[in-house]
Each structure stands twice: as C-alpha cells, then as structure tokens.
Amino acid sequence: MSANAEANQGAQAPAGPSIHRRALITWLAIYPTVTVVLGLLGPATAGLPLLVRTLILTGIVVPVAAYVLIPALMKANAALTRRR
C-alpha cells in the first residue's frame, strides 16, 4: 500500500446529500427534461404506439439526466452546501 493510500485510509469521504435531497435533485432533472422532450417530439410521435413513444422518450431522457443534468445538479448542491 502506498503512503498516499495509507494517509487516505483513515479519512472519511464527505457525506452525500440525504435521500430526500437526491430525490428532489432527480426530479429537478427529470421533470423539465420529460416536458421539453414531450413538447418537441409529441406531435411527431403521436401516431406511434404508446410503448414505442415511451421507448423514444426514455431513450433520450435517461442518458441526458444521468450523464449531464444530475451530475451538474449534484455539483451545484455540493457548492451550495459548502457555502453554508
């Protein structure tokens, strides 16, 4: 084990946000994204079966939320928490 690893072994990682705050952050990412995507693609996909429309919607929303929005909101939450 390296000296750096040994030094970090005793240090605890900072606690993340509570489950309630994570749920709020997730909702803040998902709701507007679903609304925008439905607004943009709704008319174009109106004739498709519900399962296909849902597949298209989730195929766009989930990656955008998981890789872009939720990490950005978590970073903003951490910055706000540090300011207190």
Secondary structure in CASP SS format (residue, H / E / C, confidence):
PFRMAT SS
TARGET T0000
AUTHOR 0000-0000-0000
METHOD secondary structure of the structure
MODEL  1
M C 1.00
S C 1.00
A H 1.00
N H 1.00
A H 1.00
E H 1.00
A H 1.00
N H 1.00
Q H 1.00
G C 1.00
A C 1.00
Q C 1.00
A C 1.00
P C 1.00
A C 1.00
G C 1.00
P C 1.00
S C 1.00
I H 1.00
H H 1.00
R H 1.00
R H 1.00
A H 1.00
L H 1.00
I H 1.00
T H 1.00
W H 1.00
L H 1.00
A H 1.00
I H 1.00
Y H 1.00
P H 1.00
T H 1.00
V H 1.00
T H 1.00
V H 1.00
V H 1.00
L H 1.00
G H 1.00
L H 1.00
L H 1.00
G H 1.00
P H 1.00
A H 1.00
T H 1.00
A C 1.00
G C 1.00
L C 1.00
P C 1.00
L H 1.00
L H 1.00
V H 1.00
R H 1.00
T H 1.00
L H 1.00
I H 1.00
L H 1.00
T H 1.00
G H 1.00
I H 1.00
V H 1.00
V H 1.00
P H 1.00
V H 1.00
A H 1.00
A H 1.00
Y H 1.00
V H 1.00
L H 1.00
I H 1.00
P H 1.00
A H 1.00
L H 1.00
M H 1.00
K H 1.00
A H 1.00
N H 1.00
A H 1.00
A H 1.00
L H 1.00
T H 1.00
R H 1.00
R H 1.00
R C 1.00
END
